[in-house]
Amino acid sequence: MMTSVLTRGFMKRQAFSRCISTTTAGGKPNYAFAFDIDGVLIKGKRLIPEATRALKMLNGDNSANRNIPFVLLTNGGGVTEEEKARQISEIVGVKIDAKQVILSHSPMQKLASKYRDKRVLIVGGKGRQCYDVAKKYGFGEAVTPHDIMHWNSSSWPLAKPSSDLSVLTSAAQEFSTLPIHAVMVFHDTYDWGRDLQIMLDALCSKDGILGSRKGDYSTQDVPLYWSNVSTLFLYTCSCFNSNLFIERSSPRLGQGAFKIALDSLYKKLTDHELHSTSFGKPHGATYRYAEDVLGRLGARDQGRVYAVGDNPAADIQGANNYGWTSVLVRTGVFAGDNSKEFPAAMVCDHVEEAVEKIIFDEEKRK
């Protein structure tokens, strides 16, 4: 089965690039890579050993002796691209530039020109980390659920406002007269009850004024954006049990599950569907953004990108839909010959095997 999968993937890539040479006159490769992070390069905070060798190959330690453009494309987020680059560099032992990192909310920075001077509710993440990301992107009037709780603690009476005033975006915010123009979920929420209630207050309000209620829900006044809609994520933790080091991985509810809850509640309260815009894998907007980034990194032919991931529903479906060559590895959530629902063009045991084979195949086309 493994041989047939690789053969089909090889034939597909040959057909896709029949009229394209592997290198340009300048000697730069006409192909690039996009890697998922968790399950491909790392698992939790632990290095997948083959990842270091794979990235070194792309940084010039290969038979062609040249750098091959690549990005890290993840549905994770909640921090800046600079911080994520630092974290991954430290784990894998290979320098990653922030320009190579695409988080779930990275494409949302293109919305900043529309909402630069408009109040936007930023949801998710620890403390005010996502607010700091939003400010970096250019959302000049971003606020968080913490601000709303300090303005009116009865917004969610089952909890008290945080006593840590550093989570606030400013000393005092006014929401009874100044509208919320959009709601953006940047990362998984750490307080489902509070954030569901506050988001519903904003989405059901008239013209974004908290405390008001629409009389007609046939139109939606406040736009809603999601950075990713993955229902589950794989949470990995390490512990000692009877003096043995044990690593446990469990599927946990993610942002997509939170979206299901919000959609259901909005429908129950208004008898209308909640409309929203979603980013992250497998959505096309994220791949268009990644393609632009690869172009800025020097990728000559953005049509031939190898997307390496461990999640068929996100990584493989997204790559296949966008016309990239999908590569499925067995170091994360996937185990087997290939996905039946979202089959990959190529299946490998780990990322090093994938990179080595692709470089070999590409160099044969010279």
One Martini backbone bead per residue (centre of mass of N, CA, C, O) as a GRO file, in nm:
protein
  366
    1MET     BB    1   0.058   0.062  -0.020
    2MET     BB    2   0.297   0.258   0.005
    3THR     BB    3   0.392   0.242  -0.291
    4SER     BB    4   0.127   0.344  -0.426
    5VAL     BB    5   0.121   0.620  -0.289
    6LEU     BB    6   0.396   0.726  -0.396
    7THR     BB    7   0.335   0.688  -0.694
    8ARG     BB    8   0.091   0.876  -0.713
    9GLY     BB    9   0.241   1.125  -0.609
   10PHE     BB   10   0.459   1.131  -0.831
   11MET     BB   11   0.268   1.145  -1.078
   12LYS     BB   12   0.125   1.405  -0.995
   13ARG     BB   13   0.380   1.586  -0.990
   14GLN     BB   14   0.464   1.538  -1.283
   15ALA     BB   15   0.203   1.651  -1.414
   16PHE     BB   16   0.213   1.934  -1.275
   17SER     BB   17   0.545   1.977  -1.387
   18ARG     BB   18   0.598   1.921  -1.699
   19CYS     BB   19   0.648   2.252  -1.781
   20ILE     BB   20   0.862   2.263  -1.535
   21SER     BB   21   1.143   2.360  -1.409
   22THR     BB   22   1.332   2.331  -1.124
   23THR     BB   23   1.513   2.566  -1.231
   24THR     BB   24   1.651   2.856  -1.268
   25ALA     BB   25   1.895   3.052  -1.387
   26GLY     BB   26   1.970   3.130  -1.074
   27GLY     BB   27   1.928   2.837  -0.905
   28LYS     BB   28   1.646   2.840  -0.800
   29PRO     BB   29   1.386   2.694  -0.676
   30ASN     BB   30   1.047   2.573  -0.790
   31TYR     BB   31   1.010   2.515  -0.475
   32ALA     BB   32   0.817   2.443  -0.170
   33PHE     BB   33   0.732   2.475   0.185
   34ALA     BB   34   0.469   2.353   0.423
   35PHE     BB   35   0.450   2.341   0.779
   36ASP     BB   36   0.353   2.192   1.025
   37ILE     BB   37   0.408   2.161   1.366
   38ASP     BB   38   0.221   1.984   1.525
   39GLY     BB   39   0.330   1.652   1.437
   40VAL     BB   40   0.609   1.732   1.270
   41LEU     BB   41   0.828   1.891   1.464
   42ILE     BB   42   0.638   1.864   1.714
   43LYS     BB   43   0.535   1.750   2.061
   44GLY     BB   44   0.441   1.995   2.204
   45LYS     BB   45   0.769   2.042   2.359
   46ARG     BB   46   0.876   1.816   2.167
   47LEU     BB   47   1.101   1.679   1.970
   48ILE     BB   48   1.122   1.575   1.642
   49PRO     BB   49   1.415   1.461   1.531
   50GLU     BB   50   1.376   1.489   1.211
   51ALA     BB   51   1.336   1.801   1.194
   52THR     BB   52   1.623   1.911   1.201
   53ARG     BB   53   1.725   1.772   0.941
   54ALA     BB   54   1.512   1.888   0.750
   55LEU     BB   55   1.578   2.195   0.790
   56LYS     BB   56   1.877   2.176   0.708
   57MET     BB   57   1.822   2.097   0.418
   58LEU     BB   58   1.671   2.370   0.349
   59ASN     BB   59   1.949   2.535   0.447
   60GLY     BB   60   2.167   2.353   0.236
   61ASP     BB   61   2.178   2.039   0.339
   62ASN     BB   62   2.216   1.936   0.018
   63SER     BB   63   2.269   1.825  -0.305
   64ALA     BB   64   2.229   2.139  -0.411
   65ASN     BB   65   2.335   2.364  -0.215
   66ARG     BB   66   2.045   2.501  -0.126
   67ASN     BB   67   1.791   2.698  -0.060
   68ILE     BB   68   1.454   2.633   0.061
   69PRO     BB   69   1.156   2.744   0.078
   70PHE     BB   70   0.976   2.813   0.396
   71VAL     BB   71   0.692   2.737   0.607
   72LEU     BB   72   0.491   2.786   0.896
   73LEU     BB   73   0.164   2.616   0.918
   74THR     BB   74  -0.079   2.708   1.162
   75ASN     BB   75  -0.358   2.676   1.402
   76GLY     BB   76  -0.205   2.830   1.583
   77GLY     BB   77  -0.169   3.070   1.869
   78GLY     BB   78  -0.163   3.371   2.086
   79VAL     BB   79   0.090   3.490   1.943
   80THR     BB   80   0.353   3.598   1.803
   81GLU     BB   81   0.564   3.533   1.547
   82GLU     BB   82   0.821   3.586   1.712
   83GLU     BB   83   0.760   3.393   1.948
   84LYS     BB   84   0.723   3.133   1.784
   85ALA     BB   85   1.003   3.133   1.654
   86ARG     BB   86   1.156   3.110   1.920
   87GLN     BB   87   1.035   2.845   2.021
   88ILE     BB   88   1.112   2.663   1.778
   89SER     BB   89   1.415   2.717   1.767
   90GLU     BB   90   1.474   2.600   2.051
   91ILE     BB   91   1.376   2.307   1.990
   92VAL     BB   92   1.517   2.241   1.692
   93GLY     BB   93   1.796   2.410   1.636
   94VAL     BB   94   1.665   2.621   1.427
   95LYS     BB   95   1.645   2.904   1.256
   96ILE     BB   96   1.354   3.108   1.284
   97ASP     BB   97   1.166   3.326   1.114
   98ALA     BB   98   0.894   3.526   1.143
   99LYS     BB   99   0.840   3.526   0.825
  100GLN     BB  100   0.782   3.193   0.842
  101VAL     BB  101   0.527   3.255   1.021
  102ILE     BB  102   0.190   3.102   1.031
  103LEU     BB  103  -0.083   3.180   1.185
  104SER     BB  104  -0.414   3.175   1.222
  105HIS     BB  105  -0.414   3.513   1.251
  106SER     BB  106  -0.232   3.637   1.028
  107PRO     BB  107  -0.447   3.703   0.794
  108MET     BB  108  -0.610   3.922   0.977
  109GLN     BB  109  -0.425   4.176   0.926
  110LYS     BB  110  -0.585   4.264   0.663
  111LEU     BB  111  -0.824   4.397   0.845
  112ALA     BB  112  -0.695   4.660   0.966
  113SER     BB  113  -0.773   4.873   0.751
  114LYS     BB  114  -1.084   4.854   0.825
  115TYR     BB  115  -1.027   4.858   1.174
  116ARG     BB  116  -0.823   5.066   1.291
  117ASP     BB  117  -1.064   5.289   1.419
  118LYS     BB  118  -1.219   5.035   1.536
  119ARG     BB  119  -1.403   4.853   1.744
  120VAL     BB  120  -1.262   4.541   1.867
  121LEU     BB  121  -1.332   4.213   1.964
  122ILE     BB  122  -1.100   4.017   2.145
  123VAL     BB  123  -1.070   3.660   2.147
  124GLY     BB  124  -0.865   3.492   2.352
  125GLY     BB  125  -0.641   3.365   2.544
  126LYS     BB  126  -0.401   3.498   2.746
  127GLY     BB  127  -0.504   3.755   2.877
  128ARG     BB  128  -0.344   4.004   2.648
  129GLN     BB  129  -0.207   3.863   2.401
  130CYS     BB  130  -0.415   3.911   2.166
  131TYR     BB  131  -0.413   4.213   2.190
  132ASP     BB  132  -0.114   4.251   2.118
  133VAL     BB  133  -0.142   4.133   1.838
  134ALA     BB  134  -0.356   4.330   1.729
  135LYS     BB  135  -0.185   4.585   1.764
  136LYS     BB  136   0.042   4.494   1.573
  137TYR     BB  137  -0.157   4.478   1.319
  138GLY     BB  138  -0.358   4.762   1.367
  139PHE     BB  139  -0.569   4.751   1.606
  140GLY     BB  140  -0.638   5.043   1.770
  141GLU     BB  141  -0.944   4.945   1.919
  142ALA     BB  142  -0.895   4.714   2.105
  143VAL     BB  143  -1.077   4.461   2.289
  144THR     BB  144  -1.193   4.281   2.582
  145PRO     BB  145  -1.362   4.094   2.812
  146HIS     BB  146  -1.222   4.231   3.051
  147ASP     BB  147  -1.330   4.516   2.996
  148ILE     BB  148  -1.633   4.445   3.023
  149MET     BB  149  -1.622   4.337   3.316
  150HIS     BB  150  -1.520   4.617   3.435
  151TRP     BB  151  -1.766   4.778   3.337
  152ASN     BB  152  -1.962   4.497   3.374
  153SER     BB  153  -2.001   4.237   3.593
  154SER     BB  154  -2.295   4.136   3.481
  155SER     BB  155  -2.214   4.004   3.212
  156TRP     BB  156  -2.081   3.770   3.422
  157PRO     BB  157  -2.198   3.657   3.731
  158LEU     BB  158  -2.013   3.376   3.763
  159ALA     BB  159  -1.786   3.602   3.771
  160LYS     BB  160  -1.503   3.780   3.831
  161PRO     BB  161  -1.309   4.014   3.785
  162SER     BB  162  -1.002   4.067   3.737
  163SER     BB  163  -0.734   4.160   3.958
  164ASP     BB  164  -0.565   4.197   3.698
  165LEU     BB  165  -0.499   4.503   3.548
  166SER     BB  166  -0.304   4.413   3.305
  167VAL     BB  167  -0.546   4.301   3.114
  168LEU     BB  168  -0.607   4.576   3.043
  169THR     BB  169  -0.620   4.825   2.791
  170SER     BB  170  -0.750   5.017   3.011
  171ALA     BB  171  -0.879   5.172   3.281
  172ALA     BB  172  -1.132   5.268   3.087
  173GLN     BB  173  -1.447   5.168   2.944
  174GLU     BB  174  -1.699   5.238   2.692
  175PHE     BB  175  -2.024   5.062   2.591
  176SER     BB  176  -2.306   5.232   2.582
  177THR     BB  177  -2.200   5.427   2.316
  178LEU     BB  178  -1.971   5.247   2.205
  179PRO     BB  179  -1.909   5.047   1.947
  180ILE     BB  180  -1.901   4.725   1.807
  181HIS     BB  181  -1.774   4.626   1.484
  182ALA     BB  182  -1.624   4.353   1.585
  183VAL     BB  183  -1.554   3.995   1.599
  184MET     BB  184  -1.246   3.827   1.719
  185VAL     BB  185  -1.101   3.504   1.702
  186PHE     BB  186  -0.765   3.416   1.788
  187HIS     BB  187  -0.835   3.196   2.015
  188ASP     BB  188  -0.867   3.006   2.259
  189THR     BB  189  -1.072   2.993   2.519
  190TYR     BB  190  -1.064   3.029   2.892
  191ASP     BB  191  -1.393   3.126   2.887
  192TRP     BB  192  -1.677   3.020   2.777
  193GLY     BB  193  -1.909   3.155   2.928
  194ARG     BB  194  -1.824   3.451   2.911
  195ASP     BB  195  -1.772   3.465   2.595
  196LEU     BB  196  -2.048   3.381   2.499
  197GLN     BB  197  -2.207   3.610   2.633
  198ILE     BB  198  -2.052   3.858   2.514
  199MET     BB  199  -2.085   3.786   2.216
  200LEU     BB  200  -2.395   3.783   2.216
  201ASP     BB  201  -2.431   4.075   2.302
  202ALA     BB  202  -2.297   4.189   2.043
  203LEU     BB  203  -2.456   4.024   1.813
  204CYS     BB  204  -2.755   4.120   1.940
  205SER     BB  205  -2.710   4.400   1.890
  206LYS     BB  206  -2.746   4.741   1.819
  207ASP     BB  207  -2.481   4.847   1.651
  208GLY     BB  208  -2.285   4.738   1.902
  209ILE     BB  209  -2.451   4.805   2.163
  210LEU     BB  210  -2.430   4.746   2.475
  211GLY     BB  211  -2.764   4.656   2.600
  212SER     BB  212  -2.884   4.607   2.339
  213ARG     BB  213  -3.162   4.519   2.103
  214LYS     BB  214  -3.282   4.364   1.852
  215GLY     BB  215  -3.577   4.330   1.646
  216ASP     BB  216  -3.407   4.235   1.382
  217TYR     BB  217  -3.235   3.926   1.256
  218SER     BB  218  -3.200   3.933   0.934
  219THR     BB  219  -2.962   4.109   1.023
  220GLN     BB  220  -2.605   4.170   1.070
  221ASP     BB  221  -2.413   4.408   1.238
  222VAL     BB  222  -2.183   4.205   1.348
  223PRO     BB  223  -1.899   4.084   1.267
  224LEU     BB  224  -1.742   3.751   1.226
  225TYR     BB  225  -1.423   3.600   1.334
  226TRP     BB  226  -1.205   3.319   1.258
  227SER     BB  227  -0.891   3.160   1.291
  228ASN     BB  228  -1.030   2.875   1.364
  229VAL     BB  229  -1.225   2.539   1.318
  230SER     BB  230  -1.116   2.331   1.510
  231THR     BB  231  -1.258   2.099   1.713
  232LEU     BB  232  -0.973   1.963   1.756
  233PHE     BB  233  -0.695   1.894   1.977
  234LEU     BB  234  -0.367   1.791   2.062
  235TYR     BB  235  -0.289   1.705   2.390
  236THR     BB  236   0.034   1.727   2.548
  237CYS     BB  237   0.167   1.543   2.829
  238SER     BB  238   0.393   1.529   3.107
  239CYS     BB  239   0.486   1.253   3.334
  240PHE     BB  240   0.511   1.089   3.650
  241ASN     BB  241   0.501   0.719   3.694
  242SER     BB  242   0.664   0.531   3.888
  243ASN     BB  243   0.935   0.671   3.773
  244LEU     BB  244   0.795   0.729   3.497
  245PHE     BB  245   0.801   0.852   3.177
  246ILE     BB  246   0.499   1.012   3.056
  247GLU     BB  247   0.308   1.037   2.752
  248ARG     BB  248   0.013   1.229   2.683
  249SER     BB  249  -0.264   1.209   2.446
  250SER     BB  250  -0.544   1.438   2.383
  251PRO     BB  251  -0.846   1.518   2.274
  252ARG     BB  252  -0.957   1.858   2.241
  253LEU     BB  253  -1.140   2.131   2.263
  254GLY     BB  254  -1.185   2.381   2.028
  255GLN     BB  255  -1.277   2.647   1.839
  256GLY     BB  256  -1.492   2.484   1.679
  257ALA     BB  257  -1.663   2.410   1.929
  258PHE     BB  258  -1.727   2.701   2.008
  259LYS     BB  259  -1.876   2.765   1.746
  260ILE     BB  260  -2.104   2.562   1.778
  261ALA     BB  261  -2.217   2.689   2.036
  262LEU     BB  262  -2.272   2.974   1.925
  263ASP     BB  263  -2.454   2.899   1.687
  264SER     BB  264  -2.672   2.757   1.859
  265LEU     BB  265  -2.747   2.997   2.044
  266TYR     BB  266  -2.822   3.202   1.827
  267LYS     BB  267  -3.049   3.032   1.703
  268LYS     BB  268  -3.220   3.008   1.965
  269LEU     BB  269  -3.250   3.331   2.014
  270THR     BB  270  -3.323   3.424   1.685
  271ASP     BB  271  -3.384   3.219   1.441
  272HIS     BB  272  -3.084   3.248   1.322
  273GLU     BB  273  -2.809   3.261   1.141
  274LEU     BB  274  -2.465   3.265   1.186
  275HIS     BB  275  -2.233   3.479   1.050
  276SER     BB  276  -1.901   3.401   0.907
  277THR     BB  277  -1.537   3.416   0.911
  278SER     BB  278  -1.277   3.188   0.805
  279PHE     BB  279  -0.971   3.067   0.910
  280GLY     BB  280  -0.742   2.863   0.836
  281LYS     BB  281  -0.727   2.539   0.831
  282PRO     BB  282  -0.868   2.478   0.500
  283HIS     BB  283  -0.868   2.774   0.410
  284GLY     BB  284  -0.796   2.972   0.138
  285ALA     BB  285  -0.693   3.238   0.271
  286THR     BB  286  -0.441   3.107   0.401
  287TYR     BB  287  -0.304   3.013   0.132
  288ARG     BB  288  -0.278   3.288   0.003
  289TYR     BB  289  -0.100   3.404   0.219
  290ALA     BB  290   0.129   3.192   0.201
  291GLU     BB  291   0.201   3.252  -0.093
  292ASP     BB  292   0.297   3.541  -0.042
  293VAL     BB  293   0.522   3.468   0.155
  294LEU     BB  294   0.686   3.285  -0.033
  295GLY     BB  295   0.745   3.506  -0.238
  296ARG     BB  296   0.912   3.685  -0.031
  297LEU     BB  297   1.121   3.428   0.014
  298GLY     BB  298   1.173   3.320  -0.311
  299ALA     BB  299   0.957   3.181  -0.458
  300ARG     BB  300   0.917   3.110  -0.799
  301ASP     BB  301   0.692   2.865  -0.776
  302GLN     BB  302   0.382   2.872  -0.623
  303GLY     BB  303   0.246   2.603  -0.748
  304ARG     BB  304   0.491   2.435  -0.593
  305VAL     BB  305   0.372   2.297  -0.299
  306TYR     BB  306   0.468   2.136   0.002
  307ALA     BB  307   0.238   1.992   0.231
  308VAL     BB  308   0.308   1.924   0.573
  309GLY     BB  309   0.115   1.680   0.764
  310ASP     BB  310  -0.116   1.516   1.025
  311ASN     BB  311  -0.402   1.644   0.921
  312PRO     BB  312  -0.640   1.570   0.702
  313ALA     BB  313  -0.871   1.792   0.752
  314ALA     BB  314  -0.656   2.027   0.724
  315ASP     BB  315  -0.385   1.985   0.565
  316ILE     BB  316  -0.488   1.808   0.322
  317GLN     BB  317  -0.743   1.946   0.232
  318GLY     BB  318  -0.620   2.227   0.185
  319ALA     BB  319  -0.406   2.147  -0.024
  320ASN     BB  320  -0.589   2.012  -0.232
  321ASN     BB  321  -0.781   2.257  -0.281
  322TYR     BB  322  -0.523   2.454  -0.369
  323GLY     BB  323  -0.296   2.269  -0.536
  324TRP     BB  324  -0.122   2.123  -0.354
  325THR     BB  325   0.116   1.903  -0.221
  326SER     BB  326   0.040   1.637  -0.025
  327VAL     BB  327   0.178   1.550   0.311
  328LEU     BB  328   0.178   1.262   0.515
  329VAL     BB  329   0.234   1.204   0.860
  330ARG     BB  330   0.311   0.972   1.157
  331THR     BB  331   0.377   1.190   1.418
  332GLY     BB  332   0.074   1.230   1.497
  333VAL     BB  333  -0.266   1.177   1.446
  334PHE     BB  334  -0.161   0.986   1.226
  335ALA     BB  335  -0.249   0.638   1.120
  336GLY     BB  336  -0.138   0.471   0.827
  337ASP     BB  337  -0.163   0.476   0.486
  338ASN     BB  338  -0.434   0.656   0.448
  339SER     BB  339  -0.673   0.876   0.379
  340LYS     BB  340  -0.999   0.838   0.281
  341GLU     BB  341  -1.120   1.133   0.283
  342PHE     BB  342  -0.802   1.274   0.272
  343PRO     BB  343  -0.592   1.213   0.045
  344ALA     BB  344  -0.262   1.187  -0.014
  345ALA     BB  345   0.009   1.204  -0.233
  346MET     BB  346   0.183   1.153   0.036
  347VAL     BB  347   0.348   0.906   0.254
  348CYS     BB  348   0.513   0.933   0.577
  349ASP     BB  349   0.677   0.885   0.872
  350HIS     BB  350   0.845   1.160   0.825
  351VAL     BB  351   0.987   1.465   0.746
  352GLU     BB  352   1.261   1.369   0.639
  353GLU     BB  353   1.159   1.175   0.427
  354ALA     BB  354   1.002   1.384   0.265
  355VAL     BB  355   1.229   1.586   0.195
  356GLU     BB  356   1.428   1.390   0.066
  357LYS     BB  357   1.244   1.289  -0.164
  358ILE     BB  358   1.169   1.560  -0.294
  359ILE     BB  359   1.453   1.656  -0.364
  360PHE     BB  360   1.523   1.414  -0.538
  361ASP     BB  361   1.293   1.444  -0.745
  362GLU     BB  362   1.358   1.737  -0.832
  363GLU     BB  363   1.657   1.690  -0.927
  364LYS     BB  364   1.580   1.488  -1.161
  365ARG     BB  365   1.444   1.734  -1.340
  366LYS     BB  366   1.700   1.897  -1.453
   0.00000   0.00000   0.00000
